[in-house]
């Protein structure tokens, strides 16, 4: 009987149409469901992509900020260390230069002293008087002779010669005696 019913139902044009239209309804429902699933899938995928991009951007920004902070901190530490090292080196160089300068000053002072020791002191020529053609003797006492000339010949009482020296004549053929330079204690004399 079931077989007969099936055969009858299949042969019935109305039921076949109902069956076909039921299938079409189911297929259309499945198609609309598939379309909705595609839309939901697309929306979920877009949302996941946006979330992923936002998360990547936030992570990248955070990581960049953190790396920048670490680099800044490291650079500051290295600069401080380098600055201290440079300051120490500069202080060392400054001390070395000062030591070298002090050493050079000492050497210059010793050279100056040595040069001054070998150079005769400069005479104050304003208190000198030159005498020409003063007769020359073997054991002459120039200071006494000049003091006598000043007192006796020039008749000046308060003037005293402190030192005197004879400069030999440059011309060896000349019979004239050399010059005598007399130095007085006081320019006013």
C-alpha positions in Angstrom: 0.0 0.0 0.0 2.7 2.3 0.7 4.0 1.5 -2.7 0.7 2.3 -4.2 0.6 5.6 -2.4 4.0 6.5 -3.6 3.1 5.6 -7.1 -0.1 7.5 -6.9 1.6 10.5 -5.4 4.2 10.5 -8.0 1.8 10.2 -10.8 -0.4 12.9 -9.5 0.6 16.1 -11.3 -0.5 18.4 -8.4 1.6 16.6 -5.9 4.6 16.6 -8.2 4.3 20.3 -8.6 4.0 20.7 -4.9 7.0 18.5 -4.5 8.9 20.5 -7.0 7.7 23.8 -5.6 8.7 22.6 -2.1 12.1 21.8 -3.4 12.3 25.1 -5.0 11.3 26.8 -1.8 13.9 24.8 0.1 16.6 25.5 -2.5 15.6 29.2 -2.5 15.7 29.2 1.3 19.1 27.4 1.1 20.3 30.0 -1.5 19.2 32.9 0.7 20.7 31.2 3.7 24.0 30.8 1.7 23.8 34.4 0.6 23.3 35.5 4.2 26.1 33.3 5.4 28.3 34.8 2.7 27.4 38.3 3.9 28.0 37.4 7.5 31.2 35.7 6.5 32.3 38.8 4.6 31.3 41.1 7.4 33.1 39.0 10.0 36.2 38.8 7.7 36.2 42.6 7.3 35.7 43.1 11.0 38.5 40.7 11.8 40.7 42.4 9.2 40.0 45.8 10.7 40.6 44.5 14.2 43.8 42.9 13.0 45.0 46.1 11.3 44.1 48.2 14.4 45.8 45.7 16.7 48.9 45.7 14.4 48.9 49.5 14.4 48.5 49.8 18.1 51.2 47.1 18.7 53.5 48.8 16.2 53.0 52.2 17.8 53.5 50.8 21.3 56.6 48.9 20.2 58.0 52.0 18.3 57.4 54.1 21.4 59.0 51.6 23.7 62.0 51.2 21.4 62.3 55.0 21.1 62.3 55.3 24.9 64.9 52.5 25.2 67.1 54.0 22.6 66.8 57.5 24.1 67.6 56.1 27.5 70.6 54.2 26.1 71.8 57.2 24.2 71.5 59.4 27.2 73.4 56.9 29.4 76.1 56.6 26.7 76.3 60.4 26.2 76.7 60.9 30.0 79.4 58.2 30.1 81.1 59.7 27.0 80.8 63.2 28.4 82.4 62.1 31.7 85.2 60.4 29.8 85.7 63.5 27.6 85.7 65.7 30.7 88.3 63.5 32.3 90.4 63.5 29.2 90.2 67.3 28.9 91.1 67.7 32.6 94.1 65.4 32.1 95.2 67.2 29.0 94.7 70.6 30.8 96.8 69.4 33.7 99.5 68.0 31.3 99.5 71.3 29.4 99.8 73.3 32.6 102.7 71.1 33.7 104.4 71.5 30.4 103.9 75.3 30.5 105.3 75.4 34.1 108.3 73.4 32.9 108.8 75.7 29.9 108.5 78.8 32.2 111.2 77.3 34.5 113.4 76.6 31.5 112.8 80.1 30.1 113.6 81.7 33.4 116.8 79.7 33.8 117.8 80.6 30.2 117.0 84.3 31.0 119.1 84.1 34.1 121.9 82.4 32.3 121.9 85.0 29.5 121.8 87.8 32.1 124.7 86.2 33.9 126.8 86.2 30.7 125.8 89.8 29.7 127.3 92.6 31.6 124.8 94.9 33.2 123.9 97.9 31.2 125.6 100.9 32.3 123.9 104.1 32.9 125.8 106.2 30.4 124.3 109.4 31.6 126.8 109.5 34.5 129.8 108.8 32.2 132.4 111.3 31.0 134.9 110.6 28.3 138.5 111.9 28.6 140.8 112.1 25.5 144.5 112.2 25.3 145.0 111.4 29.0 148.6 110.2 29.3 149.0 106.5 29.9 151.3 105.0 32.5 152.3 101.5 33.5 150.7 101.3 36.9 148.2 104.1 36.5 145.5 104.8 39.0 142.8 106.3 36.8 140.3 107.1 39.5 142.9 109.0 41.6 144.3 110.8 38.5 140.8 111.9 37.4 139.8 113.0 40.8 143.0 115.1 41.0 142.3 116.7 37.5 138.7 117.5 38.5 139.7 119.2 41.8 143.0 120.8 40.8 142.5 121.7 37.1 138.7 122.2 36.9 138.4 123.4 40.5 135.3 121.4 41.3 135.2 120.3 44.9 132.2 118.0 45.5 132.5 115.7 42.4 134.0 112.3 42.8 134.8 109.7 40.2 133.6 106.2 41.3 135.2 104.2 38.6 137.3 104.6 35.4 138.5 102.4 32.6 140.7 102.9 29.6 139.7 101.8 26.2 142.8 100.9 24.1 143.3 102.7 20.9 142.1 100.7 17.9 144.8 101.9 15.7 148.0 100.2 16.7 150.2 102.6 14.7 148.9 105.6 16.5 150.9 106.9 19.5 147.8 108.5 21.1 146.6 106.9 24.3 143.1 105.3 24.4 140.0 107.0 25.7 139.2 107.0 29.4 135.6 106.6 30.5 134.9 107.9 34.0 131.7 107.1 35.9 130.3 109.3 38.6 128.2 108.1 41.5 125.5 110.7 40.9 124.2 112.1 37.6 124.0 115.5 39.3 127.7 115.4 39.9 
